[in-house]
Amino acid sequence: MAVVSKGFKGRGGHDDRLPPGQYLTPGFPVLSAGPTPRVDTAGWTFTLVTEAGRERVWTWDELLDLPQSAPHTDLHCVTGWSKFDTDWQGVSIDVLLDDVDTQAEFAEAYCHGGYTTNLPLADLRGGRAWIVHTFDGDPLPAEHGGPARLLVPHLYLWKSAKWVKGLRLLDRDRPGFWERAGYHNHGDPWREQRYWNS
């Protein structure tokens, strides 16, 4: 399997990598809205559903057989912490969308445990988002969203849905779990888009 490494270092030098209102942490805090699902890779699937209802489904082994990427990136949580220089492995959303006939402008990630989050499709394309299964060289732990999570590092981390099991392509935007609870619809950390009124 070929791995493509892509570095995302933030904006300029070290000082410019920390968005406004954030503090740097060496750890990786675990924050979840509910209990941690335990998902066996033997039965795991990822489903892409177009706005017309057409489905593409990948098993765990099929996901691992796709071209792999190795994003190196900073993370920013809406609660205020940032973590620099994280290393992941997974499949670019561009790979999953290859040859998909869609006019959709939005997507909804849906997950084991019932969590959902919404994103403009443009935020998932162009090498900006992945379905990741490996963190720091090891299988992604369940507390961090394993066996697989969405990774969209240019947005606040709640958009990087843990325990992801599919993406729905949508004609119109549909707010997800935290967005319905008052979190900002987009979540750009550089613009401090934390809540609906920000």
TORRO-967974 format. One line per 5 residues: number of its first residue (from 1); their letters; for each residue x, y, z of N, C-alpha, C, O. Coordinates in steps of 0.001 Angstrom, whole numbers, plus 524288, in hexadecimal, padded with zeros to 5 digits. Atoms other than C-alpha are relative to their C-alpha. Last residue first. Example, Ala and Ser with C-alpha at 12.3 -4.5 7.8 and 13.67 -1.06 7.14 Angstrom:
2) SA) 7FCCC:7FB5A:7FFC4:83566:7FBDC:81BE4:7FCFE:80442:802DA:7FEFB:80896:80383 | 8037A:7FB5A:80000:8300C:7EE6C:81E78:80384:804B0:80000:80790:8049D:80299;
***
This chain:
198) SNWYR) 7FAA5:7FE1C:800A5:7B39A:884B1:842C4:8015D:800AA:7FA3A:805BA:8023B:7F8F1 | 7FFC3:7FA51:7FFB1:7A4F6:883FC:84576:80579:8022A:7FF4E:8064C:806DA:7FFFB | 80338:7FD8E:80404:7A385:875FC:840A0:8007B:805E7:7FFF7:80034:8084D:7FBCE | 805A5:80077:7FF11:7AED3:87159:8491F:7FD09:8030C:7FBE2:7FF5A:80628:7F909 | 8012E:803F7:7FC11:7BD5A:86EA0:847A2:7FA24:7FF05:8007C:7F86D:7FA8A:800CA;
193) QERWP) 80576:80162:800F6:7C0B3:875BE:83B1B:7FE6E:7FB84:803A2:7FDCC:7F70C:801F9 | 80289:8011E:7FAFA:7CD4A:87B5F:8406E:7FA26:7FF04:7FF69:7F6F1:80128:8024A | 803F5:7FBE4:7FF89:7D12A:88096:832F1:7FCE7:7FF72:80510:7F904:80228:805E0 | 7FD49:7FB10:800E3:7DDDE:878E5:832B2:7FC4E:8049E:80044:7FE02:80912:800E6 | 7FD57:7FE2F:7FB45:7D6D4:86D64:838FE:802BE:8053B:7FF50:8036B:80814:80321;
188) DGHNH) 7FAAD:7FE83:8017B:7CD27:86C28:82D97:802D2:80213:804D5:8013D:80618:806F1 | 7FBF9:801A0:7FC47:7C12D:86501:832DF:80591:80114:7FE6A:808F2:7FDBF:7FF31 | 7FB46:80123:8030B:7B701:8650A:827E8:8048C:7FE60:8036E:806AD:7FA23:802A5 | 80115:80393:80452:7A96E:86441:82E15:804EA:7FE81:7FCFE:80528:7FA3E:7FAC7 | 80004:7FD57:8050E:7ADCC:86A18:83AF5:7FF3B:7FC12:7FB90:800F0:7F797:7FBF2;
183) YGARE) 7FAC9:7FF3B:80232:7AA34:86257:8470D:7FF87:80254:7FA90:7FB96:801A4:7F7E5 | 7FE12:7FAA7:7FFA3:79CA8:864DE:84C91:80580:800E8:7FE1B:80742:80561:7FDE7 | 7FF79:7FE77:7FA7F:7973E:85765:84FF2:80266:8056B:800A3:80347:8072A:80508 | 8054C:7FF34:7FDF4:7924A:8552C:84205:80014:801C9:805B2:7FC50:80419:80797 | 80201:7FB4F:8029B:7A055:85733:83D6F:7FA6C:80137:801CF:7F909:805C3:80287;
178) WFGPR) 7FE3B:7FB62:7FD24:7A510:84D7B:84796:7FE04:80507:7FD88:7FD2C:808E4:80045 | 800EA:80062:7FA5A:79CCD:84247:84234:80183:804FC:802E5:7FE37:80762:80572 | 7FF37:804DB:7FD2D:79C75:845B2:833B5:7FF27:80096:805DE:7FCA1:80449:8079F | 7FCA9:7FFDB:7FB61:796EE:85100:82BE2:80024:7FAC5:802DA:7FC41:7F7F3:80319 | 8032B:80220:7FBC5:790FE:84D8A:81E9C:8036C:7FFC5:804E4:806D1:7FC62:80544;
173) DRDLL) 7FD62:800C1:7FB00:79601:85519:812C8:7FC2D:7FDFC:8041D:7F798:7FF73:8042A | 8002F:7FB73:7FC97:78F50:85350:805E0:8024A:7FE96:80547:80267:7FA0B:806DA | 80130:7FB6D:8032C:79123:84A4B:7FA3E:7FFF5:804F8:80343:80155:8092B:8015D | 80505:7FD5A:7FF6D:79796:84035:802F8:7FF7B:804A5:7FC45:8034B:80756:7FB1B | 7FF91:7FB46:8031F:7A23C:835F6:801F0:7FA9B:80279:7FFA8:7F6BC:7FFCA:7FEAE;
168) RLGKV) 80478:7FF09:80366:7A140:82C44:80D1E:800F9:80513:7FD16:8021B:80913:7FF81 | 800D5:7FA9C:801AF:7AE0E:8278B:812D6:7FB34:8001D:7FC8C:7FAB1:7FCFC:7F8EF | 801CA:7FE82:80533:7AFD4:81AF5:81A4A:7FFBF:805D6:7FF2D:80025:808F4:802D1 | 8019A:8048B:80318:7B43C:812DE:825DD:7FDDA:8018C:7FAB4:7FC9A:7FE22:7F78D | 80304:7FEEE:804C0:7BC01:81C93:82DD4:7FE90:7FAEA:7FD38:801A4:7F739:7FCFF;
163) WKASK) 802ED:804DD:80100:7C034:81894:83B69:7FCA9:80067:7FB13:7F844:7FE76:7FAE0 | 7FDF9:80509:7FE36:7C497:82699:83E5D:7FC5B:7FB92:7FE5A:7F7B8:7FC68:7FD64 | 80373:803A2:7FD45:7C053:8323C:8362C:802A8:7FAD7:80158:804F9:7F843:7FE03 | 7FD2E:804D2:80147:7CAE4:83BEE:83270:7FD6B:7FB74:802DB:7FF89:7F966:806A7 | 80164:8014E:80563:7C148:8476E:832C7:802AC:7FAF8:7FE2F:80106:7F89D:7FA55;
158) WLYLH) 80517:802B0:7FFDE:7C27F:84781:8419D:7FE20:7FE9D:7FA88:7FAD1:7FB2D:7F9ED | 7FFBF:805BB:7FFF3:7D107:84A29:83F5E:7FAB4:7FD52:80054:7FA50:7F8BB:7FEF4 | 7FFE5:801E8:7FAA0:7CFAA:85851:83B52:7FEF0:7FA23:80011:7FC3F:7F80A:7FCAD | 8048C:7FE52:7FCFB:7D211:859E5:82CBE:8009A:7FE15:805A1:803CA:7FAA7:806B8 | 8004F:7FA4D:80087:7DED7:85967:824E9:7FB2B:8023B:802B0:7FA7D:806FD:802DC;
153) PVLLR) 7FCEB:7FCFD:7FC3A:7E150:84BD1:82A6B:7FFC1:805EC:7FF64:80157:808BB:802F5 | 8007D:7FB1F:802F8:7D60E:844AD:823AF:802F5:80420:80325:80080:80755:805C1 | 7FC1D:7FC22:7FE67:7D884:836AA:82828:7FFA1:804A4:7FC4E:800BE:80436:7F7A6 | 7FF2C:7FBE4:803D2:7CCFC:82D30:827A7:80416:803C0:80237:80401:804F0:806E0 | 802AC:7FB0A:7FF3E:7CE97:821CA:830C7:800E7:8037A:7FB41:8048C:802AA:7F839;
148) APGGH) 7FF25:7FC06:80408:7D217:81386:82FE0:7FCDA:804D9:8014D:7F87A:8048C:80347 | 7FBB5:80127:80397:7D402:80800:83934:800FB:8041E:7FBC7:80533:8042C:7F979 | 7FEE5:804C3:802CD:7D49E:81027:840C4:7FB67:7FC32:80002:7F837:7FC35:8039B | 8035C:800B0:8048D:7CF14:81D49:844D1:800E6:7FB14:7FCE9:7FE70:7FA51:7F8DA | 7FEFD:7FBD5:803D0:7D927:82271:84E61:7FD0E:7FF20:7FAE2:7FE2B:801A6:7F6F1;
143) EAPLP) 80133:7FB08:7FD76:7D3F4:81A5C:859C0:80109:804B8:7FC75:7FF01:808FB:7FD63 | 8059F:7FEF7:7FFEB:7D386:80E7B:850BB:7FEC5:80553:80265:7FB3B:80802:8008D | 802D4:80200:7FB6C:7E21D:80F0B:84E4A:7FA3F:80196:7FFEA:7F8CF:80599:7FDAF | 802A3:7FBC5:7FD42:7E6CE:81164:84042:7FCF1:7FDD6:804A4:7F983:7FA8B:803EC | 8059E:7FFC0:8011C:7EFA0:80626:83C66:7FD6A:80426:80362:7FEB3:804B7:807FC;
138) DGDFT) 802FE:80440:7FDA1:7FDD2:809FA:83EEF:7FA48:80058:7FE58:7F871:80489:7FCE0 | 7FE02:8051A:8017C:807A8:811E9:8371F:7FD18:7FB5D:80230:7FE65:7F6E7:800F3 | 7FAA6:800BD:7FE13:8051B:81ED6:83DEE:801FF:7FA72:7FF23:804C2:7F848:8026D | 7FE03:7FB47:7FD7E:7F692:81D97:83AF8:8054B:7FED2:8025D:805DC:7FB18:8055A | 7FB0A:80098:7FD44:7F118:813A2:83153:801A6:80546:8023D:80144:80948:7FF9D;
133) HVIWA) 80042:804C3:7FCD0:7E356:811B2:82BFD:804DB:7FF30:8034D:8050F:7FB91:80676 | 7FB02:801D4:7FDDD:7E097:81E9A:82527:7FF25:7FB5E:803A8:7FB2F:7FAFC:8065A | 801CA:803EB:7FC49:7D55C:821F2:81BFC:804FA:7FD72:80207:807A0:7FA9D:7FF2F | 7FECC:8058C:8007C:7DB22:82E1E:815F8:7FC8C:7FCC3:80397:7FA6B:7FEBE:8076B | 802C7:80363:7FC4A:7D914:83CA3:813A1:800FD:7FA45:7FEB1:801D4:7F8D3:7FA2E;
128) RGGRL) 800E5:7FD53:7FB05:7DFDD:8485F:80D42:7FD79:7FC82:8041B:7FCD8:7FE28:80894 | 7FBFA:801A9:7FC4E:7E61F:8420D:80152:7FF79:8027B:80555:80362:8035B:807FF | 7FB14:7FD40:800D4:7DDD7:849F9:7F7D0:80436:7FEA4:803EE:8076B:801F6:80548 | 7FD33:80111:804E1:7D097:8459E:7FCCB:8053C:802DD:7FFD7:8066B:80616:80335 | 7FE3E:8056E:7FFFB:7CA68:844A4:80A3F:80350:7FEA3:7FB43:805C7:7FA83:7FB20;
123) DALPL) 7FC59:800BB:7FBA2:7C8E1:8533E:80CD0:8020F:7FA70:8005A:805B9:7F96B:8034A | 7FB03:7FD88:80156:7C2F0:85506:7FF30:80408:7FF62:80459:808B7:7FF4D:80345 | 7FCE0:803ED:802BC:7B850:84B3F:802FE:80559:80233:7FE82:8092B:7FF4B:7FE3E | 80023:7FF14:805A2:7B360:85549:80CBE:80382:7FBF5:7FD55:807BD:7FAC5:7FF48 | 7FBAB:7FD13:80252:7B2EC:84E71:819D5:7FEB9:80163:7FA5F:7FC12:7FE67:7F7B0;
118) NTTYG) 800BE:7FE3C:80561:7A8CC:848B5:82308:804AA:80336:7FE32:80727:805F3:80144 | 7FE26:7FAA9:800BF:7AAD3:840A3:82F45:7FF9C:8015C:7FA3A:8001D:7FDF9:7F6DA | 7FFB2:7FE02:8055A:7A40B:8346C:8343D:8028C:80560:8001A:80258:8081B:8040E | 7FDFD:7FAB9:800E5:7A4FB:82C10:84088:7FFE0:80161:7FA31:800C4:7FE0D:7F6D7 | 803F8:7FC35:80171:79C17:82034:841D8:801DA:80582:7FEE4:7FEB5:808D3:7FD64;
113) GHCYA) 8016C:7FCF6:7FB6D:7A515:8171E:84988:7FC30:8045E:7FED0:7FA4F:806F1:80269 | 801B7:8039E:7FBF4:7ABBF:811F1:83D66:7FF02:80331:804EC:80220:80697:80647 | 7FC56:80325:7FD03:7AD24:81D8D:8345C:7FD4A:7FBE8:80364:7F8A1:7FC47:80480 | 80316:8029D:7FBF5:7A74F:82660:82A3D:80330:7FB7B:80238:80670:7F927:7FF8B | 7FD55:804A1:7FDF9:7AEA0:8308C:8223B:7FC82:7FD9D:8042A:7FA7F:80066:80788;
108) EAFEA) 800ED:80133:7FA7E:7A55A:839A3:81B1F:8030D:7FB18:80150:80238:7F6FB:7FEF7 | 7FF96:80571:7FE4E:7A984:83FB1:80E4E:7FEAC:7FFB0:805C6:7FF5B:8036E:808B7 | 7FF53:800E5:7FA68:7A6AB:84C24:806E7:80084:7FA29:80115:7FF37:7F6E0:7FDD2 | 7FC87:7FBEE:7FDE9:7A77C:8519E:7F91C:80130:7FF28:805C3:8047D:801DA:807FC | 800C0:7FE66:7FA97:7A1C6:845E6:7F20A:803ED:80437:80187:80856:80452:7FF9E;
103) QTDVD) 80047:7FA52:8003A:7A28C:8456C:7E339:7FF54:80237:80585:7FE3E:806DA:80632 | 802D7:7FCF3:7FC1C:7A6F5:8375E:7E381:80019:805C5:7FEAC:803EC:807C8:7FC8F | 80326:7FC22:802C2:7ABA2:82C7E:7DA8A:7FCAF:802F1:803FA:7F8DD:800D9:80604 | 8054E:7FF95:7FDDD:7B617:82577:7E24D:7FD35:80461:7FD1C:7FF24:808C6:7FCD3 | 803FD:8022F:80386:7C1CF:82233:7D9A1:7FA7C:7FFFF:80240:7F708:7FD6B:8001E;
98) DLLVD) 7FE50:800BC:80566:7CB7B:824EC:7E4AE:7FBC4:7FD2F:7FCDC:7F9E3:7F90A:7FE6A | 8038C:7FD3C:80386:7C404:828E8:7F0E1:8016D:7FF57:7FA42:7FE99:8012B:7F6D4 | 80537:80245:7FF73:7CA9B:81EBE:7F980:7FC16:8027D:7FC40:7F855:7FFF7:7FA9F | 7FFD4:80562:80211:7D80E:82296:7F471:7FA88:7FD98:80031:7F8DD:7FB09:7FC7A | 7FFAD:7FF9D:805B8:7D53C:8310E:7F691:80001:7FA99:7FD74:7FDA8:7F9D1:7F954;
93) ISVGQ) 8056A:7FFD6:801DB:7D10B:82DB9:80487:7FFE5:80084:7FA0E:7FC34:7FEB5:7F78F | 8021B:7FADD:8013D:7DF52:82A45:80687:7FA4C:7FF8B:7FE40:7F8D8:7FBDF:7FB82 | 80186:7FF7B:8057A:7E1CD:81CF4:80C65:7FD9E:8056D:7FF34:7FA0E:80704:80205 | 80551:80128:80191:7E925:81B04:81912:7FF20:8010E:7FA44:802D4:80187:7F73B | 8002D:802C6:80500:7F57F:81CE2:820D7:7FA59:7FEB1:7FECF:7F756:7FD35:80240;
88) WDTDF) 80464:80374:8010E:7F7CC:826BF:82B7F:80102:7FCDA:7FB11:8048E:7FE05:7F809 | 7FF16:80348:80497:80299:82ECE:831A2:7FBC7:7FBD4:7FF9B:7FA8F:7F91F:80363 | 80248:8053C:7FF93:80056:83A21:83AFF:800C0:7FD11:7FAD6:800C6:7FF69:7F6A3 | 7FCDB:8043D:80249:809C4:84588:83AB9:7FDD5:7FA8F:800F5:800A9:7F712:802AE | 7FCD5:7FF75:804B8:80356:84F67:843D3:80238:7FAB7:7FE41:802EC:7F722:80162;
83) KSWGT) 7FBAF:803C5:7FFDA:7F839:84D9F:84D7D:802DF:80052:7FAD4:80082:7FFBE:7F6AE | 7FDC8:8015C:8051B:7EEC6:858B9:85024:8047A:7FC3A:800DE:80742:7FC8A:804C6 | 7FAC5:8023C:80081:7E60D:85ABB:85BF3:80172:7FF11:7FA4D:7FE1A:7FE22:7F6F9 | 7FB92:7FC7E:7FF3A:7DAFB:86483:85D25:8055F:7FDA2:7FF6E:80932:80088:7FF17 | 7FF8E:7FEF2:7FA69:7CE34:85D07:85ED5:804DE:80329:80154:8057A:804DD:805C8;
78) VCHLD) 8033D:7FB7A:7FEB1:7CBFD:85E63:8501D:8004F:8015A:805D2:7FF38:805CB:8074E | 80508:8015F:7FDB1:7D73D:854F6:84DF0:7FD12:804F7:80188:7FF70:808C4:8034A | 8020B:7FBBA:7FCD6:7E269:85816:8448A:7FA86:7FE8D:801EA:7F6FA:7FDBA:7FEC6 | 80582:800A0:7FEA2:7EB09:84DBA:83E5D:7FE54:80471:8038D:80167:8065A:806B8 | 8016A:7FDFD:7FAE5:7F80A:84FA8:83746:7FA1C:7FF43:800CF:7F71C:7FF36:7FD0D;
73) THPAS) 8032F:7FB52:7FF6F:7FBAF:8472D:82BBA:7FF6C:801A9:805B2:80074:7FEA1:80948 | 7FD3E:7FDFC:7FB64:803D7:83C68:825BC:7FDA7:8055B:800F9:7FE33:808D8:7FDB5 | 8000B:7FA7C:7FE88:7FB09:83541:81C1C:802E7:80109:8051D:8024D:7FE37:808F6 | 7FDE4:7FF74:7FABA:7FF7F:827C2:817D9:80021:805C3:80186:8044A:8082C:8018B | 7FD44:7FB0F:7FF1B:7F7AB:823A5:80BE9:801DB:80036:8059D:7FFDB:7FD65:808F6;
68) QPLDL) 7FFB9:7FDD0:7FAC2:7F364:81619:80787:80315:80528:80002:806B5:805E7:7FCF1 | 7FB4C:7FCC6:7FF3D:7EF05:8115B:7FA38:7FFCB:802DD:80537:7FBDB:80543:80697 | 80019:7FB2A:8030E:7E3F3:8078B:7FC61:80520:802F6:800AF:807F7:801FF:80471 | 7FDC3:800FD:80533:7E6F0:7F9D0:80166:7FFF3:804D6:7FC81:8027C:804DF:7F86B | 7FA53:80056:7FF7E:7E4D6:7FDEF:80F95:802B0:7FF07:7FACA:8074E:8003B:7FA32;
63) LEDWT) 7FE02:7FAD0:7FEBC:7D707:80248:80C59:805EE:7FFFC:80042:8087A:8038A:7FE41 | 8003F:7FCE9:804D1:7D454:7F550:8059A:801E6:80590:800F0:80470:807D7:7FD8C | 7FBA5:8019C:8035A:7D910:7EDF6:81196:80014:80318:7FAEE:80442:80467:7F8F2 | 7FB0E:7FE5C:7FD9E:7CFF6:7F5B3:81A63:8049E:7FEA7:7FC77:80800:801EF:7FB84 | 7FECD:802DB:7FB39:7C46D:7F3C1:81138:80521:8021E:80230:807B2:80559:7FFB8;
58) WVRER) 7FAD5:80259:7FF79:7C0DA:7FE48:80773:80046:7FD09:8051C:7FE94:7FF04:80926 | 7FEB1:80222:7FADE:7B305:801F2:80331:8056C:7FD8C:7FFC1:806AB:7FAB3:7FC16 | 7FB1B:802D9:8009E:7AEAA:80ABD:7F818:80193:7FE49:80572:80175:80162:8091F | 7FC54:8013E:7FBD1:7A082:80EDB:7F858:804EB:7FD64:7FDE6:804C4:7FA50:7FA35 | 7FC63:80429:8018F:79748:815C0:7EEFD:8042A:7FF3F:8043A:8060A:80304:8068D;
53) GAETV) 800E8:804E5:7FD30:78C94:81D7F:7F5EC:8037D:7FB83:7FE51:802F2:7F730:80059 | 803E6:80307:802E3:78BDE:828CA:7EC35:7FEEA:7FAB8:8028E:7FBB1:7F7B5:800A4 | 8050C:7FD66:7FF48:792B1:831D0:7F5F0:7FBA2:7FD45:7FD0B:7F709:7FE0F:7FE37 | 800A6:7FB39:80307:79DCC:82802:7F5F2:7FAA5:80264:80113:7F744:7FFF1:80376 | 8053A:7FFBD:80241:7A016:81E51:800F8:7FF7D:80526:7FD0B:8001E:80952:7FF59;
48) LTFTW) 800B3:7FADF:8025E:7AE0A:81A8E:8048A:7FAC6:7FFF1:7FD2D:7F9E9:7FCBC:7F9B3 | 803C5:7FF65:80439:7AE66:80EE8:80DB1:7FFCC:805B1:7FE3E:7FF28:8093A:80170 | 800A7:7FA66:800D5:7B9BD:80A85:81642:7FC94:800A1:7FB2B:7FDA6:7FE52:7F716 | 80075:7FE32:8056E:7B937:7FCB3:81B78:7FFAD:805EE:80007:7FE1F:80856:803E4 | 80011:7FA67:80130:7BDA5:7F625:82807:7FF47:800E5:7FA25:80196:7FE30:7F6E8;
43) GATDV) 80523:7FEA8:80211:7B9D6:7E7F9:82A93:7FF84:805AE:7FE52:7FB51:8076E:7FCC3 | 801F0:80462:80327:7C769:7E249:82C4F:7FAB5:80143:7FD9B:7F97D:7FF73:7F952 | 7FEC7:7FF1F:8058A:7CC56:7EFA8:830B2:7FE05:7FB90:7FC87:7FD6C:7FC4C:7F7D1 | 7FC8E:80417:801FE:7C53E:7EDD7:83DA2:800F2:800E3:7FA30:7FD3D:80183:7F730 | 8017C:801D8:80536:7BF60:7FA76:842D0:80413:7FC2A:7FE0D:808AF:7FD7C:7FDB0;
38) RPTPG) 7FBE8:803D9:80120:7BFA6:7FDE9:8513D:7FE6C:7FD40:7FAFB:7FABF:7FA26:7FAED | 8017E:804D8:802B3:7B79E:80A52:852D2:804C3:7FC78:7FF33:80917:7FE5C:7FE4A | 7FC8C:80153:8045B:7BC94:813F1:85D12:7FE2C:7FAF3:7FD6A:7FE3C:7F6D3:7FFE3 | 7FC80:80473:7FF4F:7B186:818CC:865AE:8031D:7FED6:7FB0F:8016E:80016:7F6BA | 8028C:8048A:7FDB4:7AC0C:82668:8636C:803E4:7FB9E:800B8:8089C:7FC84:80082;
33) ASLVP) 8053E:7FEA3:7FE37:7AF69:8342F:85F0A:7FD49:7FB77:802C3:7F970:7FC4F:80585 | 8041D:802A9:802E5:7BDF2:83189:85E0F:7FABC:8016E:8025E:7FA60:802A4:80702 | 80505:7FD7E:7FF14:7CA5C:8389D:86207:7FBF2:7FD57:7FC92:7FCAC:7FCE4:7F7D6 | 80457:8032C:801F4:7D776:831C1:8636C:7FAEB:802A1:80197:7F9BA:80319:8063A | 804A1:80097:7FCB5:7E2F2:83B08:864E1:7FBBD:7FCD1:7FD54:7FB18:7FD01:7F891;
28) FGPTL) 80447:80080:803C9:7EF00:8383E:85C8B:7FB12:7FF15:80331:7F97F:7FA9C:80401 | 80337:804B4:7FFCE:7FAC9:83C92:86453:7FC07:7FFDC:7FB9E:7FC31:80304:7F7FF | 7FCE9:80462:80206:8057F:8467F:86154:7FCCF:7FAF1:7FFDC:7FE3A:7F740:7FD1F | 7FF91:80461:7FC5C:7FBAE:851A6:8628A:80363:7FBBF:7FDA1:80305:7FAB5:7F8F2 | 7FD57:804AC:801DC:7FC41:85F0F:85C22:80029:7FBDF:8043A:80152:7FD0B:808BE;
23) YQGPP) 7FB29:800F7:7FD26:7F251:86988:85F81:8022C:7FAC1:7FE36:7FF3D:7F74B:7FC9E | 7FE57:80569:7FF27:7E7E2:86F13:8566D:804E0:7FFCE:80368:807F1:80382:80381 | 802FB:80272:7FBCC:7E087:87C04:856B2:80181:7FA72:80141:7FEE2:7F7E6:80461 | 8018E:7FCB7:7FB94:7E5A8:88077:84989:7FCCB:7FCF0:80402:7F97C:7F9BD:802A1 | 80456:7FC6C:80115:7EB71:8759E:8410C:7FE9A:80344:804D4:80017:801E2:80930;
18) LRDDH) 803EE:80057:7FBE5:7F8D8:87007:8447A:7FBA5:803F1:7FEEA:7FC85:808A9:7FF34 | 802D5:804EE:80081:80159:86D7D:8388C:7FB8E:7FF89:803F4:7F83D:7FC17:8036D | 80496:7FF47:8034C:805D7:87B8D:83725:7FCB8:7FB09:7FF76:7F8B8:7FB12:7FCCB | 803B7:7FC8F:7FD60:80F26:87A9D:842A1:7FAF7:800A2:7FCEB:7F6D2:8017F:7FF33 | 80261:80289:7FB78:815E9:86ECD:83C8E:7FBD3:80363:80293:7F795:80177:803C4;
13) GGRGK) 7FCBD:8021A:7FBDD:81886:8754B:82F80:7FCDE:7FDEF:80494:7F80F:7FE05:80497 | 7FAE3:7FDB2:7FF03:80F5D:876FF:823E9:802E3:7FD4C:80460:80279:7F88D:80509 | 7FEEC:7FB28:802CB:800FF:87395:82450:8053F:80226:801AC:805A6:804BA:805B5 | 80286:7FB4C:7FE1F:7FEA7:86573:827D4:801C2:804B7:7FCEB:80389:8043B:7F87A | 7FD3E:7FD90:7FBB0:8088E:85ACA:82571:7FD4F:804DA:80216:7FFA2:807A6:8053C;
8) FGKSV) 80332:7FB5B:7FF26:800EB:8517D:81CF4:80221:8029E:804E1:80143:800C2:8093A | 7FF44:7FCEE:7FB3F:80A28:84747:81781:7FC7D:804BD:8001D:7FC0D:80797:7FC44 | 8012E:7FA8D:80126:805D6:83D30:80D91:8006A:8030A:80511:7FDCE:801B7:808E2 | 7FF97:7FCAA:7FB6B:80B0D:82F6F:80D3D:7FF23:805A1:7FE74:80150:80780:7FA98 | 7FE6C:7FAC7:80189:8062A:82644:802A5:8000D:8035B:804E1:7FC1D:803B5:8079E;
3) VAM) 80163:7FBFB:7FC47:805C9:817EE:8064D:80222:80534:7FE1C:806C2:805A4:7FCE0 | 7FCE6:7FB3C:80074:80586:80D40:7FC0A:7FE01:8040A:803DB:7F949:804CA:80469 | 80348:7FB76:80000:80000:80000:80000:80379:804CD:80000:80715:8052D:80327;
***
